[in-house]
Amino acid sequence: MIFKNILLAVASLVFCFLLIEFGFKLTAFLQPNETGPASVAGLPYENTPKARYWRIDREVGPNFYAHNSHGMRSREISREKPAGTFRVALLGDSVMHGGNVAQSATTSAILENILNNESSGDRVETLNFGVSSYALREYALVVEKKIFQ
């Protein structure tokens, strides 16, 4: 009888862990990837445009990430620069992209707020071109093929 109860308890635990694992896999399947195929020849991948996803970090907990239609981790911007607007392009890896911080705590969001508060007229927009694991080779392609476009 005791052996049967222990076996039932172990089977219940295994079933619960499998159910939890299935839930995690389903959640990951339903969320878009943060990176996908590149639109620029020579880049290994790019941020997925319009991606919305959650990441859970051991130190800071759950964090929501959102890319605009250009694949940048920032609010939506027009391709054409509005009159009276000064744009600042920021390049970098996961640190610039804003890994493990809220949207409002990314370097680009903070810099934009500071510059707009200090500005004497012109509006400032920061463009966050940060992509995890990019290096100098990729930065050069982003500058040439995306930023100057």
N, CA, C and O atoms as a GROMACS GRO file, in nm:
protein
  596
    1MET      N    1   0.082  -0.120   0.000
    1MET     CA    2   0.000   0.000   0.000
    1MET      C    3   0.086   0.126   0.000
    1MET      O    4   0.057   0.221  -0.073
    2ILE      N    5   0.191   0.128   0.081
    2ILE     CA    6   0.280   0.244   0.088
    2ILE      C    7   0.351   0.262  -0.046
    2ILE      O    8   0.366   0.374  -0.095
    3PHE      N    9   0.395   0.151  -0.105
    3PHE     CA   10   0.464   0.157  -0.234
    3PHE      C   11   0.371   0.216  -0.340
    3PHE      O   12   0.414   0.296  -0.424
    4LYS      N   13   0.245   0.177  -0.337
    4LYS     CA   14   0.146   0.227  -0.433
    4LYS      C   15   0.126   0.378  -0.415
    4LYS      O   16   0.115   0.450  -0.514
    5ASN      N   17   0.120   0.426  -0.291
    5ASN     CA   18   0.103   0.569  -0.264
    5ASN      C   19   0.224   0.650  -0.310
    5ASN      O   20   0.211   0.759  -0.365
    6ILE      N   21   0.344   0.595  -0.286
    6ILE     CA   22   0.467   0.663  -0.329
    6ILE      C   23   0.471   0.671  -0.481
    6ILE      O   24   0.505   0.774  -0.538
    7LEU      N   25   0.437   0.561  -0.546
    7LEU     CA   26   0.435   0.557  -0.692
    7LEU      C   27   0.334   0.657  -0.748
    7LEU      O   28   0.362   0.726  -0.846
    8LEU      N   29   0.217   0.666  -0.684
    8LEU     CA   30   0.116   0.762  -0.727
    8LEU      C   31   0.164   0.906  -0.708
    8LEU      O   32   0.139   0.991  -0.793
    9ALA      N   33   0.232   0.934  -0.597
    9ALA     CA   34   0.286   1.069  -0.571
    9ALA      C   35   0.392   1.105  -0.674
    9ALA      O   36   0.392   1.217  -0.725
   10VAL      N   37   0.483   1.013  -0.704
   10VAL     CA   38   0.588   1.038  -0.803
   10VAL      C   39   0.527   1.060  -0.941
   10VAL      O   40   0.567   1.151  -1.014
   11ALA      N   41   0.431   0.976  -0.977
   11ALA     CA   42   0.364   0.990  -1.107
   11ALA      C   43   0.293   1.125  -1.115
   11ALA      O   44   0.295   1.189  -1.221
   12SER      N   45   0.232   1.169  -1.007
   12SER     CA   46   0.164   1.299  -1.004
   12SER      C   47   0.264   1.413  -1.024
   12SER      O   48   0.237   1.507  -1.098
   13LEU      N   49   0.377   1.405  -0.957
   13LEU     CA   50   0.481   1.508  -0.972
   13LEU      C   51   0.533   1.514  -1.115
   13LEU      O   52   0.548   1.622  -1.172
   14VAL      N   53   0.560   1.397  -1.173
   14VAL     CA   54   0.610   1.392  -1.311
   14VAL      C   55   0.506   1.453  -1.404
   14VAL      O   56   0.540   1.531  -1.493
   15PHE      N   57   0.379   1.418  -1.386
   15PHE     CA   58   0.273   1.472  -1.469
   15PHE      C   59   0.267   1.625  -1.456
   15PHE      O   60   0.254   1.695  -1.557
   16CYS      N   61   0.277   1.676  -1.334
   16CYS     CA   62   0.273   1.821  -1.312
   16CYS      C   63   0.391   1.891  -1.379
   16CYS      O   64   0.373   1.995  -1.442
   17PHE      N   65   0.511   1.834  -1.367
   17PHE     CA   66   0.628   1.893  -1.432
   17PHE      C   67   0.614   1.891  -1.584
   17PHE      O   68   0.653   1.986  -1.651
   18LEU      N   69   0.561   1.783  -1.638
   18LEU     CA   70   0.540   1.776  -1.782
   18LEU      C   71   0.437   1.880  -1.828
   18LEU      O   72   0.453   1.941  -1.933
   19LEU      N   73   0.333   1.898  -1.750
   19LEU     CA   74   0.231   1.999  -1.781
   19LEU      C   75   0.290   2.140  -1.778
   19LEU      O   76   0.260   2.222  -1.864
   20ILE      N   77   0.373   2.168  -1.678
   20ILE     CA   78   0.440   2.298  -1.669
   20ILE      C   79   0.533   2.318  -1.788
   20ILE      O   80   0.535   2.426  -1.848
   21GLU      N   81   0.611   2.216  -1.822
   21GLU     CA   82   0.702   2.224  -1.937
   21GLU      C   83   0.624   2.250  -2.065
   21GLU      O   84   0.666   2.331  -2.148
   22PHE      N   85   0.512   2.182  -2.083
   22PHE     CA   86   0.428   2.203  -2.200
   22PHE      C   87   0.379   2.348  -2.205
   22PHE      O   88   0.377   2.409  -2.312
   23GLY      N   89   0.340   2.402  -2.091
   23GLY     CA   90   0.296   2.541  -2.085
   23GLY      C   91   0.406   2.638  -2.127
   23GLY      O   92   0.380   2.732  -2.202
   24PHE      N   93   0.530   2.615  -2.079
   24PHE     CA   94   0.642   2.700  -2.119
   24PHE      C   95   0.668   2.690  -2.269
   24PHE      O   96   0.690   2.791  -2.336
   25LYS      N   97   0.666   2.569  -2.321
   25LYS     CA   98   0.692   2.551  -2.464
   25LYS      C   99   0.582   2.614  -2.549
   25LYS      O  100   0.610   2.673  -2.653
   26LEU      N  101   0.457   2.602  -2.505
   26LEU     CA  102   0.347   2.663  -2.578
   26LEU      C  103   0.360   2.816  -2.578
   26LEU      O  104   0.337   2.880  -2.680
   27THR      N  105   0.396   2.872  -2.463
   27THR     CA  106   0.415   3.016  -2.453
   27THR      C  107   0.526   3.062  -2.547
   27THR      O  108   0.511   3.162  -2.616
   28ALA      N  109   0.638   2.990  -2.549
   28ALA     CA  110   0.750   3.026  -2.638
   28ALA      C  111   0.710   3.011  -2.784
   28ALA      O  112   0.752   3.091  -2.868
   29PHE      N  113   0.629   2.910  -2.815
   29PHE     CA  114   0.586   2.888  -2.953
   29PHE      C  115   0.495   3.002  -3.001
   29PHE      O  116   0.504   3.044  -3.116
   30LEU      N  117   0.408   3.050  -2.913
   30LEU     CA  118   0.312   3.154  -2.952
   30LEU      C  119   0.374   3.292  -2.963
   30LEU      O  120   0.320   3.379  -3.031
   31GLN      N  121   0.488   3.314  -2.897
   31GLN     CA  122   0.553   3.444  -2.904
   31GLN      C  123   0.643   3.450  -3.026
   31GLN      O  124   0.707   3.351  -3.061
   32PRO      N  125   0.649   3.566  -3.092
   32PRO     CA  126   0.740   3.578  -3.206
   32PRO      C  127   0.885   3.579  -3.158
   32PRO      O  128   0.914   3.619  -3.045
   33ASN      N  129   0.974   3.536  -3.245
   33ASN     CA  130   1.116   3.541  -3.212
   33ASN      C  131   1.161   3.686  -3.207
   33ASN      O  132   1.109   3.770  -3.280
   34GLU      N  133   1.258   3.716  -3.121
   34GLU     CA  134   1.308   3.852  -3.115
   34GLU      C  135   1.393   3.884  -3.237
   34GLU      O  136   1.404   4.000  -3.276
   35THR      N  137   1.452   3.783  -3.297
   35THR     CA  138   1.531   3.805  -3.420
   35THR      C  139   1.481   3.712  -3.528
   35THR      O  140   1.422   3.607  -3.501
   36GLY      N  141   1.504   3.752  -3.652
   36GLY     CA  142   1.462   3.671  -3.765
   36GLY      C  143   1.553   3.694  -3.884
   36GLY      O  144   1.659   3.754  -3.870
   37PRO      N  145   1.511   3.648  -3.999
   37PRO     CA  146   1.593   3.663  -4.120
   37PRO      C  147   1.625   3.810  -4.148
   37PRO      O  148   1.544   3.898  -4.121
   38ALA      N  149   1.743   3.833  -4.203
   38ALA     CA  150   1.789   3.969  -4.230
   38ALA      C  151   1.739   4.018  -4.365
   38ALA      O  152   1.733   3.942  -4.462
   39SER      N  153   1.705   4.145  -4.371
   39SER     CA  154   1.665   4.208  -4.497
   39SER      C  155   1.786   4.270  -4.567
   39SER      O  156   1.778   4.311  -4.683
   40VAL      N  157   1.898   4.275  -4.496
   40VAL     CA  158   2.022   4.333  -4.550
   40VAL      C  159   2.122   4.220  -4.572
   40VAL      O  160   2.154   4.145  -4.480
   41ALA      N  161   2.172   4.210  -4.696
   41ALA     CA  162   2.271   4.107  -4.728
   41ALA      C  163   2.395   4.125  -4.640
   41ALA      O  164   2.446   4.237  -4.626
   42GLY      N  165   2.442   4.017  -4.583
   42GLY     CA  166   2.561   4.021  -4.498
   42GLY      C  167   2.531   4.018  -4.350
   42GLY      O  168   2.618   3.981  -4.270
   43LEU      N  169   2.409   4.056  -4.310
   43LEU     CA  170   2.371   4.047  -4.169
   43LEU      C  171   2.322   3.906  -4.140
   43LEU      O  172   2.245   3.851  -4.218
   44PRO      N  173   2.363   3.848  -4.028
   44PRO     CA  174   2.319   3.711  -3.997
   44PRO      C  175   2.171   3.704  -3.958
   44PRO      O  176   2.106   3.602  -3.982
   45TYR      N  177   2.117   3.811  -3.899
   45TYR     CA  178   1.978   3.819  -3.854
   45TYR      C  179   1.949   3.963  -3.817
   45TYR      O  180   2.040   4.045  -3.809
   46GLU      N  181   1.823   3.994  -3.793
   46GLU     CA  182   1.782   4.128  -3.749
   46GLU      C  183   1.673   4.113  -3.644
   46GLU      O  184   1.615   4.006  -3.629
   47ASN      N  185   1.646   4.221  -3.572
   47ASN     CA  186   1.532   4.221  -3.481
   47ASN      C  187   1.405   4.204  -3.563
   47ASN      O  188   1.391   4.262  -3.671
   48THR      N  189   1.314   4.124  -3.513
   48THR     CA  190   1.188   4.101  -3.582
   48THR      C  191   1.098   4.224  -3.570
   48THR      O  192   1.064   4.264  -3.458
   49PRO      N  193   1.059   4.284  -3.683
   49PRO     CA  194   0.968   4.400  -3.676
   49PRO      C  195   0.835   4.362  -3.610
   49PRO      O  196   0.782   4.253  -3.632
   50LYS      N  197   0.785   4.453  -3.529
   50LYS     CA  198   0.657   4.440  -3.459
   50LYS      C  199   0.651   4.322  -3.362
   50LYS      O  200   0.542   4.279  -3.323
   51ALA      N  201   0.767   4.270  -3.321
   51ALA     CA  202   0.769   4.159  -3.225
   51ALA      C  203   0.727   4.209  -3.087
   51ALA      O  204   0.765   4.319  -3.046
   52ARG      N  205   0.650   4.130  -3.017
   52ARG     CA  206   0.608   4.157  -2.880
   52ARG      C  207   0.633   4.029  -2.803
   52ARG      O  208   0.577   3.925  -2.837
   53TYR      N  209   0.715   4.034  -2.700
   53TYR     CA  210   0.747   3.912  -2.627
   53TYR      C  211   0.792   3.943  -2.485
   53TYR      O  212   0.830   4.056  -2.453
   54TRP      N  213   0.787   3.841  -2.402
   54TRP     CA  214   0.831   3.850  -2.262
   54TRP      C  215   0.957   3.767  -2.245
   54TRP      O  216   0.971   3.662  -2.306
   55ARG      N  217   1.047   3.814  -2.162
   55ARG     CA  218   1.164   3.737  -2.120
   55ARG      C  219   1.168   3.742  -1.968
   55ARG      O  220   1.137   3.845  -1.908
   56ILE      N  221   1.205   3.633  -1.908
   56ILE     CA  222   1.215   3.628  -1.762
   56ILE      C  223   1.363   3.619  -1.725
   56ILE      O  224   1.433   3.526  -1.766
   57ASP      N  225   1.408   3.715  -1.648
   57ASP     CA  226   1.546   3.722  -1.603
   57ASP      C  227   1.553   3.688  -1.455
   57ASP      O  228   1.466   3.728  -1.378
   58ARG      N  229   1.655   3.613  -1.415
   58ARG     CA  230   1.670   3.573  -1.274
   58ARG      C  231   1.677   3.692  -1.182
   58ARG      O  232   1.624   3.689  -1.071
   59GLU      N  233   1.743   3.798  -1.226
   59GLU     CA  234   1.768   3.912  -1.137
   59GLU      C  235   1.654   4.014  -1.137
   59GLU      O  236   1.622   4.070  -1.032
   60VAL      N  237   1.594   4.040  -1.252
   60VAL     CA  238   1.494   4.146  -1.259
   60VAL      C  239   1.352   4.095  -1.280
   60VAL      O  240   1.257   4.173  -1.274
   61GLY      N  241   1.336   3.966  -1.305
   61GLY     CA  242   1.203   3.910  -1.324
   61GLY      C  243   1.154   3.925  -1.467
   61GLY      O  244   1.235   3.938  -1.559
   62PRO      N  245   1.021   3.924  -1.487
   62PRO     CA  246   0.966   3.932  -1.623
   62PRO      C  247   0.983   4.071  -1.684
   62PRO      O  248   0.968   4.172  -1.616
   63ASN      N  249   1.015   4.074  -1.812
   63ASN     CA  250   1.036   4.199  -1.884
   63ASN      C  251   0.966   4.191  -2.019
   63ASN      O  252   0.980   4.092  -2.091
   64PHE      N  253   0.891   4.294  -2.054
   64PHE     CA  254   0.822   4.299  -2.182
   64PHE      C  255   0.908   4.372  -2.284
   64PHE      O  256   0.964   4.479  -2.255
   65TYR      N  257   0.919   4.315  -2.403
   65TYR     CA  258   0.996   4.374  -2.512
   65TYR      C  259   0.901   4.401  -2.628
   65TYR      O  260   0.812   4.321  -2.657
   66ALA      N  261   0.921   4.513  -2.695
   66ALA     CA  262   0.841   4.546  -2.813
   66ALA      C  263   0.930   4.612  -2.918
   66ALA      O  264   1.005   4.706  -2.887
   67HIS      N  265   0.922   4.565  -3.040
   67HIS     CA  266   0.993   4.626  -3.152
   67HIS      C  267   0.892   4.703  -3.236
   67HIS      O  268   0.777   4.661  -3.249
   68ASN      N  269   0.936   4.815  -3.292
   68ASN     CA  270   0.847   4.888  -3.383
   68ASN      C  271   0.852   4.822  -3.522
   68ASN      O  272   0.915   4.718  -3.539
   69SER      N  273   0.788   4.882  -3.619
   69SER     CA  274   0.781   4.822  -3.754
   69SER      C  275   0.916   4.821  -3.825
   69SER      O  276   0.930   4.756  -3.929
   70HIS      N  277   1.015   4.890  -3.770
   70HIS     CA  278   1.150   4.891  -3.828
   70HIS      C  279   1.243   4.794  -3.753
   70HIS      O  280   1.361   4.784  -3.786
   71GLY      N  281   1.190   4.724  -3.652
   71GLY     CA  282   1.271   4.629  -3.576
   71GLY      C  283   1.349   4.694  -3.463
   71GLY      O  284   1.436   4.631  -3.403
   72MET      N  285   1.319   4.820  -3.432
   72MET     CA  286   1.388   4.889  -3.323
   72MET      C  287   1.309   4.874  -3.193
   72MET      O  288   1.186   4.870  -3.195
   73ARG      N  289   1.380   4.867  -3.083
   73ARG     CA  290   1.312   4.860  -2.953
   73ARG      C  291   1.281   5.002  -2.907
   73ARG      O  292   1.349   5.058  -2.822
   74SER      N  293   1.178   5.056  -2.966
   74SER     CA  294   1.133   5.191  -2.931
   74SER      C  295   0.993   5.211  -2.988
   74SER      O  296   0.939   5.124  -3.056
   75ARG      N  297   0.937   5.326  -2.959
   75ARG     CA  298   0.803   5.355  -3.010
   75ARG      C  299   0.808   5.364  -3.162
   75ARG      O  300   0.916   5.372  -3.222
   76GLU      N  301   0.692   5.363  -3.222
   76GLU     CA  302   0.683   5.371  -3.369
   76GLU      C  303   0.731   5.509  -3.416
   76GLU      O  304   0.698   5.611  -3.356
   77ILE      N  305   0.809   5.509  -3.523
   77ILE     CA  306   0.857   5.634  -3.583
   77ILE      C  307   0.828   5.630  -3.733
   77ILE      O  308   0.819   5.522  -3.792
   78SER      N  309   0.816   5.746  -3.792
   78SER     CA  310   0.796   5.751  -3.938
   78SER      C  311   0.931   5.738  -4.006
   78SER      O  312   1.034   5.775  -3.950
   79ARG      N  313   0.929   5.684  -4.127
   79ARG     CA  314   1.054   5.671  -4.203
   79ARG      C  315   1.107   5.810  -4.239
   79ARG      O  316   1.227   5.835  -4.232
   80GLU      N  317   1.016   5.898  -4.276
   80GLU     CA  318   1.054   6.036  -4.308
   80GLU      C  319   1.065   6.115  -4.178
   80GLU      O  320   0.977   6.108  -4.092
   81LYS      N  321   1.172   6.189  -4.165
   81LYS     CA  322   1.192   6.269  -4.044
   81LYS      C  323   1.102   6.391  -4.046
   81LYS      O  324   1.104   6.468  -4.143
   82PRO      N  325   1.022   6.409  -3.940
   82PRO     CA  326   0.935   6.528  -3.934
   82PRO      C  327   1.018   6.657  -3.927
   82PRO      O  328   1.129   6.657  -3.874
   83ALA      N  329   0.962   6.764  -3.979
   83ALA     CA  330   1.030   6.894  -3.972
   83ALA      C  331   1.052   6.934  -3.827
   83ALA      O  332   0.968   6.906  -3.741
   84GLY      N  333   1.163   6.998  -3.799
   84GLY     CA  334   1.194   7.042  -3.663
   84GLY      C  335   1.236   6.929  -3.571
   84GLY      O  336   1.232   6.944  -3.449
   85THR      N  337   1.275   6.816  -3.629
   85THR     CA  338   1.317   6.701  -3.549
   85THR      C  339   1.462   6.668  -3.576
   85THR      O  340   1.507   6.667  -3.691
   86PHE      N  341   1.534   6.643  -3.470
   86PHE     CA  342   1.673   6.601  -3.478
   86PHE      C  343   1.677   6.455  -3.437
   86PHE      O  344   1.625   6.418  -3.332
   87ARG      N  345   1.739   6.370  -3.520
   87ARG     CA  346   1.745   6.226  -3.491
   87ARG      C  347   1.886   6.184  -3.452
   87ARG      O  348   1.985   6.230  -3.508
   88VAL      N  349   1.891   6.095  -3.351
   88VAL     CA  350   2.017   6.038  -3.304
   88VAL      C  351   2.008   5.888  -3.321
   88VAL      O  352   1.920   5.824  -3.263
   89ALA      N  353   2.098   5.829  -3.399
   89ALA     CA  354   2.102   5.684  -3.419
   89ALA      C  355   2.198   5.623  -3.318
   89ALA      O  356   2.310   5.671  -3.300
   90LEU      N  357   2.154   5.518  -3.252
   90LEU     CA  358   2.235   5.448  -3.153
   90LEU      C  359   2.258   5.304  -3.198
   90LEU      O  360   2.164   5.232  -3.228
   91LEU      N  361   2.384   5.264  -3.203
   91LEU     CA  362   2.422   5.128  -3.242
   91LEU      C  363   2.472   5.052  -3.119
   91LEU      O  364   2.525   5.112  -3.026
   92GLY      N  365   2.455   4.923  -3.120
   92GLY     CA  366   2.509   4.845  -3.011
   92GLY      C  367   2.456   4.703  -3.012
   92GLY      O  368   2.382   4.662  -3.102
   93ASP      N  369   2.495   4.630  -2.910
   93ASP     CA  370   2.453   4.491  -2.896
   93ASP      C  371   2.335   4.482  -2.800
   93ASP      O  372   2.251   4.572  -2.798
   94SER      N  373   2.328   4.376  -2.720
   94SER     CA  374   2.214   4.357  -2.630
   94SER      C  375   2.204   4.467  -2.524
   94SER      O  376   2.094   4.495  -2.476
   95VAL      N  377   2.315   4.528  -2.489
   95VAL     CA  378   2.310   4.637  -2.390
   95VAL      C  379   2.235   4.756  -2.448
   95VAL      O  380   2.150   4.815  -2.381
   96MET      N  381   2.266   4.792  -2.573
   96MET     CA  382   2.195   4.903  -2.638
   96MET      C  383   2.050   4.864  -2.666
   96MET      O  384   1.959   4.946  -2.651
   97HIS      N  385   2.029   4.741  -2.708
   97HIS     CA  386   1.892   4.694  -2.735
   97HIS      C  387   1.807   4.706  -2.610
   97HIS      O  388   1.687   4.731  -2.618
   98GLY      N  389   1.868   4.688  -2.494
   98GLY     CA  390   1.796   4.702  -2.369
   98GLY      C  391   1.765   4.570  -2.302
   98GLY      O  392   1.659   4.552  -2.243
   99GLY      N  393   1.860   4.478  -2.311
   99GLY     CA  394   1.840   4.350  -2.247
   99GLY      C  395   1.818   4.364  -2.097
   99GLY      O  396   1.894   4.434  -2.029
  100ASN      N  397   1.715   4.300  -2.046
  100ASN     CA  398   1.682   4.293  -1.903
  100ASN      C  399   1.637   4.425  -1.842
  100ASN      O  400   1.642   4.440  -1.720
  101VAL      N  401   1.593   4.520  -1.923
  101VAL     CA  402   1.537   4.643  -1.867
  101VAL      C  403   1.403   4.672  -1.934
  101VAL      O  404   1.376   4.626  -2.046
  102ALA      N  405   1.321   4.749  -1.866
  102ALA     CA  406   1.192   4.790  -1.923
  102ALA      C  407   1.214   4.881  -2.042
  102ALA      O  408   1.319   4.943  -2.054
  103GLN      N  409   1.115   4.889  -2.129
  103GLN     CA  410   1.120   4.974  -2.247
  103GLN      C  411   1.164   5.116  -2.211
  103GLN      O  412   1.248   5.175  -2.278
  104SER      N  413   1.106   5.170  -2.106
  104SER     CA  414   1.136   5.309  -2.066
  104SER      C  415   1.274   5.326  -2.005
  104SER      O  416   1.320   5.438  -1.987
  105ALA      N  417   1.341   5.215  -1.972
  105ALA     CA  418   1.473   5.222  -1.910
  105ALA      C  419   1.586   5.191  -2.008
  105ALA      O  420   1.702   5.179  -1.966
  106THR      N  421   1.555   5.179  -2.137
  106THR     CA  422   1.662   5.157  -2.235
  106THR      C  423   1.744   5.284  -2.249
  106THR      O  424   1.695   5.394  -2.221
  107THR      N  425   1.867   5.270  -2.291
  107THR     CA  426   1.955   5.386  -2.309
  107THR      C  427   1.892   5.486  -2.405
  107THR      O  428   1.898   5.607  -2.382
  108SER      N  429   1.833   5.437  -2.512
  108SER     CA  430   1.774   5.528  -2.612
  108SER      C  431   1.656   5.606  -2.554
  108SER      O  432   1.642   5.725  -2.582
  109ALA      N  433   1.571   5.541  -2.474
  109ALA     CA  434   1.456   5.612  -2.416
  109ALA      C  435   1.501   5.717  -2.315
  109ALA      O  436   1.448   5.828  -2.313
  110ILE      N  437   1.598   5.683  -2.233
  110ILE     CA  438   1.648   5.778  -2.133
  110ILE      C  439   1.716   5.896  -2.201
  110ILE      O  440   1.692   6.011  -2.165
  111LEU      N  441   1.799   5.868  -2.301
  111LEU     CA  442   1.869   5.975  -2.373
  111LEU      C  443   1.768   6.067  -2.443
  111LEU      O  444   1.784   6.189  -2.440
  112GLU      N  445   1.666   6.010  -2.505
  112GLU     CA  446   1.564   6.092  -2.572
  112GLU      C  447   1.493   6.183  -2.473
  112GLU      O  448   1.469   6.300  -2.503
  113ASN      N  449   1.459   6.131  -2.356
  113ASN     CA  450   1.394   6.214  -2.254
  113ASN      C  451   1.485   6.327  -2.207
  113ASN      O  452   1.441   6.441  -2.193
  114ILE      N  453   1.610   6.296  -2.184
  114ILE     CA  454   1.706   6.398  -2.138
  114ILE      C  455   1.722   6.506  -2.245
  114ILE      O  456   1.714   6.626  -2.214
  115LEU      N  457   1.743   6.465  -2.370
  115LEU     CA  458   1.766   6.562  -2.478
  115LEU      C  459   1.642   6.648  -2.503
  115LEU      O  460   1.654   6.767  -2.532
  116ASN      N  461   1.523   6.589  -2.493
  116ASN     CA  462   1.401   6.668  -2.514
  116ASN      C  463   1.376   6.764  -2.399
  116ASN      O  464   1.322   6.872  -2.420
  117ASN      N  465   1.416   6.727  -2.278
  117ASN     CA  466   1.400   6.818  -2.164
  117ASN      C  467   1.501   6.933  -2.170
  117ASN      O  468   1.474   7.042  -2.121
  118GLU      N  469   1.617   6.908  -2.230
  118GLU     CA  470   1.722   7.009  -2.240
  118GLU      C  471   1.710   7.091  -2.368
  118GLU      O  472   1.773   7.196  -2.381
  119SER      N  473   1.629   7.044  -2.462
  119SER     CA  474   1.619   7.106  -2.593
  119SER      C  475   1.555   7.245  -2.586
  119SER      O  476   1.469   7.273  -2.503
  120SER      N  477   1.602   7.330  -2.676
  120SER     CA  478   1.544   7.466  -2.682
  120SER      C  479   1.463   7.483  -2.810
  120SER      O  480   1.473   7.586  -2.877
  121GLY      N  481   1.384   7.383  -2.843
  121GLY     CA  482   1.298   7.397  -2.959
  121GLY      C  483   1.282   7.271  -3.040
  121GLY      O  484   1.173   7.215  -3.049
  122ASP      N  485   1.391   7.226  -3.101
  122ASP     CA  486   1.383   7.107  -3.184
  122ASP      C  487   1.349   6.984  -3.100
  122ASP      O  488   1.395   6.969  -2.987
  123ARG      N  489   1.268   6.898  -3.158
  123ARG     CA  490   1.234   6.771  -3.093
  123ARG      C  491   1.343   6.670  -3.128
  123ARG      O  492   1.394   6.670  -3.240
  124VAL      N  493   1.377   6.584  -3.034
  124VAL     CA  494   1.481   6.484  -3.055
  124VAL      C  495   1.416   6.346  -3.055
  124VAL      O  496   1.335   6.314  -2.968
  125GLU      N  497   1.453   6.264  -3.153
  125GLU     CA  498   1.412   6.123  -3.158
  125GLU      C  499   1.538   6.038  -3.157
  125GLU      O  500   1.630   6.061  -3.236
  126THR      N  501   1.542   5.940  -3.069
  126THR     CA  502   1.654   5.845  -3.069
  126THR      C  503   1.609   5.719  -3.140
  126THR      O  504   1.499   5.669  -3.116
  127LEU      N  505   1.694   5.668  -3.226
  127LEU     CA  506   1.666   5.546  -3.302
  127LEU      C  507   1.756   5.436  -3.249
  127LEU      O  508   1.878   5.441  -3.265
  128ASN      N  509   1.696   5.336  -3.188
  128ASN     CA  510   1.770   5.228  -3.123
  128ASN      C  511   1.794   5.115  -3.223
  128ASN      O  512   1.706   5.033  -3.247
  129PHE      N  513   1.914   5.111  -3.281
  129PHE     CA  514   1.952   5.006  -3.376
  129PHE      C  515   2.025   4.891  -3.307
  129PHE      O  516   2.095   4.814  -3.374
  130GLY      N  517   2.011   4.877  -3.176
  130GLY     CA  518   2.078   4.770  -3.102
  130GLY      C  519   2.020   4.634  -3.134
  130GLY      O  520   1.899   4.616  -3.137
  131VAL      N  521   2.109   4.537  -3.157
  131VAL     CA  522   2.070   4.398  -3.183
  131VAL      C  523   2.166   4.308  -3.105
  131VAL      O  524   2.288   4.327  -3.111
  132SER      N  525   2.113   4.213  -3.032
  132SER     CA  526   2.196   4.123  -2.952
  132SER      C  527   2.302   4.054  -3.036
  132SER      O  528   2.274   4.003  -3.145
  133SER      N  529   2.424   4.052  -2.985
  133SER     CA  530   2.540   3.982  -3.042
  133SER      C  531   2.595   4.044  -3.170
  133SER      O  532   2.677   3.981  -3.237
  134TYR      N  533   2.554   4.164  -3.205
  134TYR     CA  534   2.616   4.230  -3.319
  134TYR      C  535   2.755   4.280  -3.279
  134TYR      O  536   2.782   4.305  -3.161
  135ALA      N  537   2.843   4.293  -3.378
  135ALA     CA  538   2.979   4.343  -3.357
  135ALA      C  539   3.012   4.442  -3.469
  135ALA      O  540   2.923   4.482  -3.545
  136LEU      N  541   3.138   4.483  -3.480
  136LEU     CA  542   3.177   4.589  -3.573
  136LEU      C  543   3.136   4.563  -3.717
  136LEU      O  544   3.090   4.654  -3.786
  137ARG      N  545   3.150   4.440  -3.764
  137ARG     CA  546   3.114   4.407  -3.902
  137ARG      C  547   2.965   4.438  -3.926
  137ARG      O  548   2.930   4.500  -4.027
  138GLU      N  549   2.880   4.394  -3.834
  138GLU     CA  550   2.737   4.417  -3.848
  138GLU      C  551   2.703   4.566  -3.833
  138GLU      O  552   2.616   4.618  -3.903
  139TYR      N  553   2.772   4.635  -3.741
  139TYR     CA  554   2.747   4.779  -3.723
  139TYR      C  555   2.774   4.854  -3.852
  139TYR      O  556   2.697   4.943  -3.889
  140ALA      N  557   2.883   4.820  -3.921
  140ALA     CA  558   2.918   4.888  -4.046
  140ALA      C  559   2.807   4.870  -4.150
  140ALA      O  560   2.772   4.964  -4.220
  141LEU      N  561   2.753   4.749  -4.159
  141LEU     CA  562   2.643   4.724  -4.254
  141LEU      C  563   2.516   4.799  -4.214
  141LEU      O  564   2.445   4.852  -4.300
  142VAL      N  565   2.487   4.805  -4.084
  142VAL     CA  566   2.369   4.877  -4.038
  142VAL      C  567   2.382   5.025  -4.070
  142VAL      O  568   2.286   5.087  -4.116
  143VAL      N  569   2.499   5.082  -4.046
  143VAL     CA  570   2.521   5.224  -4.077
  143VAL      C  571   2.501   5.250  -4.226
  143VAL      O  572   2.431   5.342  -4.266
  144GLU      N  573   2.565   5.166  -4.308
  144GLU     CA  574   2.560   5.186  -4.453
  144GLU      C  575   2.421   5.159  -4.512
  144GLU      O  576   2.371   5.238  -4.592
  145LYS      N  577   2.359   5.050  -4.472
  145LYS     CA  578   2.236   5.004  -4.539
  145LYS      C  579   2.106   5.047  -4.470
  145LYS      O  580   2.000   5.046  -4.532
  146LYS      N  581   2.112   5.085  -4.344
  146LYS     CA  582   1.988   5.119  -4.274
  146LYS      C  583   1.986   5.265  -4.226
  146LYS      O  584   1.893   5.340  -4.257
  147ILE      N  585   2.089   5.305  -4.152
  147ILE     CA  586   2.087   5.438  -4.091
  147ILE      C  587   2.093   5.547  -4.198
  147ILE      O  588   2.016   5.643  -4.192
  148PHE      N  589   2.182   5.533  -4.294
  148PHE     CA  590   2.193   5.636  -4.397
  148PHE      C  591   2.082   5.629  -4.502
  148PHE      O  592   2.071   5.717  -4.587
  149GLN      N  593   2.001   5.526  -4.494
  149GLN     CA  594   1.885   5.516  -4.585
  149GLN      C  595   1.773   5.600  -4.528
  149GLN      O  596   1.666   5.607  -4.588
   0.00000   0.00000   0.00000
